[in-house]
Amino acid sequence: MVIQFTIGNFLSFKEQSILSLAASALKEVQVPAEDIIFSVGTAGLSLMKSAVVYGANASGKSNFIKAFEFFKWYVINSSKDIQAGERVNIESFRLNSLTAGEPSYFEAIFCDEDNQYRYGFEADNSLVHSEWLYQKVNKKRAKEVELFYREKDSFDIHTKFVVGKELAGKRMVRANALLLSVAAQFNDPTAVEIMKWLNDTTIISGSNDEIWNTATIQLDDIKMKQRIVEFSRYADLGIENIEKIDNTIVSTHTQYDDEGNEVKAVTFPFRKNESEGTIKYFSLAYPIIDALDNGKRLIIDEFDSKMHPLLTCRIIALFNSKETNPKNAQLIFTTHDTNLLSANIFRRDQIWFTQKDRYGATELYSLAEYKVRNDASFEKDYLSGKYGAIPIVGDLTRLFNTQEK
């Protein structure tokens, strides 16, 4: 489970910014805590099943998702997909003369039922400047143990991290590779466990082609195919069936005569004939089902894009329910859909905002930081600018005033 994720000096994030899924002490009235909040271990740790990020265009919402995406990619691949001396595609905050030459910062705190980990690193496009991993058991008064701390090519490693200690001693970790990534290649149990956690965290941003391909592969599994079809029917898309024929996905619809009688089934090439919203909904079907079935993490940029607000709301409800989400899957997403800004859907500590300051740096903050009445309309107050994170729109009519004065 995700506890919190921190980024700094990456893309539009200059200062370190934290998104936390740890539940606060808020007493929210409308949303049942037993549906959204779950406990882990015996340490009294309470986490939330979802979080949403709002903000104006170009405010940094997508950059937060990109940071998580880079973190996952670099940890999994730095030992095998990057050669010695090869530059890494990492970009610091370039609108400040000091930070432009400094490394970017990433740290994730996450857990399972037994253990909690804090792992992070600082890196630029040619060098890992520092890297650290801490662990503690999920019990009260448990102390955090430093498994390793790294400063460039200098390592301080606990005896519990056996494989990592051996690798560092033999100088088998390149300057642009992470020790955790290399240790996983040599089957260190802790590193392998963290890699599994990352692989079980699905991040959807940018092009949908990869997620589309993942969804289509699942059609080869008869049981999963049936669930994906039911998931599509649930959305009232008019689709009766989805099949893969000669590696082409087709959807089946019912043809009727003028009296309303069913005549026959008609098939269409899915990507050619279905709407972009239907295609996106289908593409998300497997990641959503997989996350809910197995208690995984699902992170989506622009979740509401191309989909009807009611569909988005229903999917969120699947995660925010102990009945449909008994294994405590987590959903983190960005959106512009203010229909979701409701005390009936989210607690205040689930709602986050991004806003750029006058120097182009993104600030990330939670609605929990504001004093809000129990009967307040989150949507109305947000659109009125009470919480910031909205665009400052100028007088566009001036662009079309062509009459000479």
C-alpha positions, 0 to 999 in steps of 0.5 A: 500500500502507498503511504506517501510519495515525495518529489522535489526538483523534478519538472515543475516541482521545485521544493519537496512536495508530499502526497499522503494517503495516511488518514488524518484525524478529520471527522467527516460526516458524509463519507463512511470511514469504514469504507474508505479507511483501512488499517495495516498491521498493529501499528495503528496505521490507517490508510485511504483507498483513494486520492484525487488531484485537481489543478489548472492546466499546466499546474503540474498535475501530470508532472506528479504522475510522471514523477511516480512513473519515472520512479517506478521505471528507474528502480526497475530498469536502472540495472539492466536497461541503462549502460555505463555512462549513458544519460538518464532522461531526468529533468530538474526544475529549470526555471531556477538557476540553482536547482537547474544544476541540482539532482532530483529527489524521489521517496516512497513510503509503502507497506504490506501487512508485515513491513513498512519501507521508506526508499528514495534516491537523488539523481541527475541524468548521469549520476545517482547522488544518494540512495537510501532504504529503511524498514520497520515492522508494522507493530507499535513502537517499532523502530526504523532500521537503516538497511543501507545509505549511499552517497555516490560510490560510498555505501553504508550497508546493514548486515541484513541487506546481505546481497547489497553488501556483497555487490557494493563490496565488489563495486558492481553498482554503476554510478548511474544505477540504483543499488536496489535495482542491482540487488533485485537482479541478484535475487535479494529478498527485500529488493525482490519484494519491493520490485513486486510492489512496484510491478503491482502498481499500474501507472496510466499516463500519456498514450493509451496504447500500452494499456490497450494492448494489456486489456486485449491480451486478457481477452484470451482468458475466458473468465477475464473476458467475461468480466471485461464484457460485463464491465462494458455492459455495466456502463450501458455502452450498447455492447453485447460482446467483445472478441478477438478475431485474427488479432483484431478486437471486434464489438458485437451489437444487436440489430433491430427491425422497425418494430423493435424486434431483435434481428441479428448480431452485428460486429464492428472493428472496435478501435475504428467504430467505437467512441474514444470514451468507449475505447478508454473505458474498455482499456481501463477495465482490466487494470481496474478489475486486477487492482480490486481483485488483488489489492494493487495500486492504480494511478491514472492521469486525466482519469475523466478524459473522454468518459462520462462523469457518472462512469468515473464516479461509479468506478471511484465508488468501486474503490471507496467501498469495503464490499467491492474493494475488500483487499484495499486496492488504492486509486490515485488520479488527476482530473478536472471533473468538479462533479467529483468534488463532493463530501459525499464522495471524498474526505477532505484529506483525499482531495489534493490541489496543484498550483504554480507560483509566480516563478513557475514552481508547482505547489501540492497541498490538501483540502484538509489544510482548509477550515471547511464547514460540514455543509460546504460545497467543495465544488462551488468553493473550488470554482470560486477560487477559495482553494486556489488551483484554478486558471486565471482567465483573462478577457478573451473578448479583447482578442475579437474586438477588431473595430478601430477605436 
